[in-house]
Amino acid sequence: MKTRSVLNALIGVWFFIAPWVLGFSDQTGALWLSVVFGIIQIIAAWCGYNKSGWNSWQNWVSVVTGVWFVIFPFIYSISNGAVWSSVILGLVTILFSLWNMGSNSNSNAVN
């Protein structure tokens, strides 16, 4: 669970720097949305570091940012490399977040 949260945070860092690395920093809307959703992803992953279960709002926020990362390149005209990067990392974010929600940190507790 902690590893998945760290990886989700790193994906957020990637989306924060992606406009400059992938060359779409000249598109104001795409730039700011990538930066803002990257920051949201970092914060949600950081806050959800030790959280699991379906009632974890941090993981739900990560699912939403993952969905945004998947649809984001189709709203803005960005390069193919940025499209594939965004779609793949968005799907990974969704997968890790759902995996975290399906995990039960209290499953080892004995009554």
GIURBEL-V811186 format. One record per pair of residues at least 4 apart in sequence whose C-alpha atoms are under 8 Angstrom apart, sorted by sequence separation. I is the first residue (numbers start at 0). J is the second residue. D is the distance in Angstrom with one decimal. If there is no record, write none. Layout:
BEGIN
i:I j:J d:D
i:I j:J d:D
END
This chain:
BEGIN
i:0 j:4 d:6.3
i:1 j:5 d:6.2
i:2 j:6 d:6.1
i:3 j:7 d:6.1
i:4 j:8 d:6.2
i:5 j:9 d:6.3
i:6 j:10 d:6.2
i:7 j:11 d:6.3
i:8 j:12 d:6.3
i:9 j:13 d:6.2
i:10 j:14 d:6.4
i:11 j:15 d:6.2
i:12 j:16 d:6.4
i:13 j:17 d:5.6
i:14 j:18 d:7.5
i:16 j:20 d:6.3
i:17 j:21 d:5.5
i:18 j:22 d:5.6
i:19 j:23 d:6.5
i:26 j:30 d:5.9
i:27 j:31 d:6.2
i:28 j:32 d:6.1
i:29 j:33 d:6.0
i:30 j:34 d:6.2
i:31 j:35 d:5.9
i:32 j:36 d:5.9
i:33 j:37 d:5.8
i:34 j:38 d:6.2
i:35 j:39 d:6.2
i:36 j:40 d:6.0
i:37 j:41 d:6.2
i:38 j:42 d:6.2
i:39 j:43 d:6.0
i:40 j:44 d:6.0
i:41 j:45 d:6.0
i:42 j:46 d:6.0
i:43 j:47 d:5.9
i:44 j:48 d:6.0
i:46 j:50 d:7.9
i:47 j:51 d:7.6
i:51 j:55 d:5.9
i:55 j:59 d:6.7
i:56 j:60 d:6.2
i:57 j:61 d:6.4
i:58 j:62 d:6.2
i:59 j:63 d:6.3
i:60 j:64 d:6.2
i:61 j:65 d:6.0
i:62 j:66 d:6.2
i:63 j:67 d:6.2
i:64 j:68 d:6.1
i:65 j:69 d:6.4
i:66 j:70 d:6.5
i:67 j:71 d:5.6
i:68 j:72 d:7.5
i:70 j:74 d:6.7
i:71 j:75 d:6.6
i:72 j:76 d:6.6
i:77 j:81 d:6.3
i:78 j:82 d:6.3
i:79 j:83 d:6.2
i:80 j:84 d:6.1
i:81 j:85 d:5.9
i:82 j:86 d:6.1
i:83 j:87 d:5.9
i:84 j:88 d:6.0
i:85 j:89 d:5.7
i:86 j:90 d:6.2
i:87 j:91 d:6.2
i:88 j:92 d:6.0
i:89 j:93 d:6.3
i:90 j:94 d:6.1
i:91 j:95 d:6.1
i:92 j:96 d:6.0
i:93 j:97 d:6.1
i:94 j:98 d:6.0
i:95 j:99 d:6.1
i:96 j:100 d:6.2
i:97 j:101 d:6.1
i:98 j:102 d:6.2
i:17 j:22 d:7.7
i:18 j:23 d:4.8
i:19 j:24 d:5.4
i:24 j:29 d:7.5
i:25 j:30 d:7.4
i:50 j:55 d:6.3
i:72 j:77 d:6.2
i:77 j:82 d:6.7
i:18 j:24 d:4.6
i:23 j:29 d:7.2
i:24 j:30 d:5.3
i:23 j:30 d:6.7
i:50 j:57 d:7.7
i:51 j:58 d:7.7
i:47 j:55 d:7.5
i:50 j:58 d:8.0
i:72 j:81 d:7.2
i:73 j:82 d:7.6
i:47 j:57 d:5.1
i:72 j:82 d:5.2
i:18 j:29 d:7.7
i:46 j:57 d:6.5
i:47 j:58 d:6.5
i:18 j:30 d:5.6
i:44 j:57 d:6.8
i:72 j:85 d:6.8
i:43 j:57 d:4.9
i:44 j:58 d:7.4
i:71 j:85 d:7.5
i:72 j:86 d:7.8
i:18 j:33 d:7.2
i:43 j:58 d:7.0
i:17 j:33 d:7.5
i:18 j:34 d:8.0
i:69 j:85 d:5.9
i:70 j:86 d:7.4
i:43 j:60 d:6.4
i:44 j:61 d:7.1
i:68 j:85 d:5.4
i:69 j:86 d:4.3
i:15 j:33 d:6.0
i:16 j:34 d:7.2
i:43 j:61 d:6.3
i:68 j:86 d:6.2
i:69 j:87 d:7.4
i:14 j:33 d:5.6
i:15 j:34 d:4.3
i:69 j:88 d:7.9
i:14 j:34 d:6.3
i:15 j:35 d:7.4
i:40 j:60 d:7.6
i:68 j:88 d:7.4
i:69 j:89 d:5.0
i:15 j:36 d:7.7
i:40 j:61 d:5.9
i:68 j:89 d:4.7
i:69 j:90 d:6.7
i:14 j:36 d:7.4
i:15 j:37 d:4.8
i:67 j:89 d:7.3
i:14 j:37 d:4.8
i:15 j:38 d:6.6
i:65 j:88 d:7.6
i:66 j:89 d:6.2
i:13 j:37 d:7.3
i:40 j:64 d:6.4
i:65 j:89 d:4.2
i:66 j:90 d:7.4
i:11 j:36 d:7.4
i:12 j:37 d:6.0
i:39 j:64 d:7.6
i:64 j:89 d:7.5
i:65 j:90 d:6.3
i:11 j:37 d:4.1
i:12 j:38 d:7.3
i:65 j:91 d:7.6
i:10 j:37 d:7.6
i:11 j:38 d:6.3
i:65 j:92 d:5.1
i:66 j:93 d:7.0
i:11 j:39 d:7.5
i:36 j:64 d:6.4
i:64 j:92 d:7.9
i:65 j:93 d:5.1
i:11 j:40 d:4.9
i:12 j:41 d:6.7
i:10 j:40 d:7.7
i:11 j:41 d:5.0
i:62 j:92 d:6.7
i:63 j:93 d:7.9
i:10 j:41 d:7.9
i:61 j:92 d:6.8
i:62 j:93 d:4.8
i:8 j:40 d:6.2
i:9 j:41 d:7.3
i:61 j:93 d:6.9
i:7 j:40 d:7.1
i:8 j:41 d:4.4
i:7 j:41 d:7.2
i:8 j:42 d:7.6
i:62 j:96 d:5.9
i:8 j:43 d:7.9
i:61 j:96 d:6.1
i:62 j:97 d:7.2
i:8 j:44 d:5.2
i:7 j:44 d:5.9
i:8 j:45 d:6.7
i:59 j:96 d:7.2
i:58 j:96 d:5.2
i:5 j:44 d:6.8
i:58 j:97 d:7.3
i:4 j:44 d:5.1
i:5 j:45 d:7.5
i:4 j:45 d:7.0
i:58 j:99 d:7.1
i:58 j:100 d:6.6
i:4 j:47 d:6.9
i:5 j:48 d:7.5
i:4 j:48 d:5.5
i:55 j:100 d:6.9
i:29 j:75 d:6.4
i:54 j:100 d:7.7
i:1 j:48 d:5.6
i:52 j:99 d:6.8
i:53 j:100 d:4.9
i:0 j:48 d:7.5
i:1 j:49 d:6.6
i:51 j:99 d:5.3
i:52 j:100 d:4.2
i:53 j:101 d:6.8
i:0 j:49 d:7.4
i:50 j:99 d:7.7
i:51 j:100 d:5.0
i:52 j:101 d:5.8
i:51 j:101 d:7.2
i:52 j:102 d:6.0
i:0 j:51 d:7.7
i:51 j:102 d:5.8
i:52 j:103 d:5.8
i:51 j:103 d:6.0
i:52 j:104 d:7.9
i:51 j:104 d:6.4
i:7 j:61 d:7.9
i:23 j:77 d:6.5
i:50 j:104 d:7.8
i:23 j:78 d:7.9
i:21 j:78 d:7.9
i:21 j:80 d:7.3
i:21 j:81 d:6.1
i:17 j:81 d:8.0
i:10 j:88 d:6.8
i:10 j:92 d:7.5
i:7 j:92 d:5.9
i:7 j:95 d:7.3
i:4 j:95 d:7.6
i:3 j:95 d:5.7
i:4 j:96 d:7.9
i:3 j:96 d:7.7
i:3 j:99 d:7.4
i:0 j:99 d:5.8
i:0 j:102 d:7.5
END
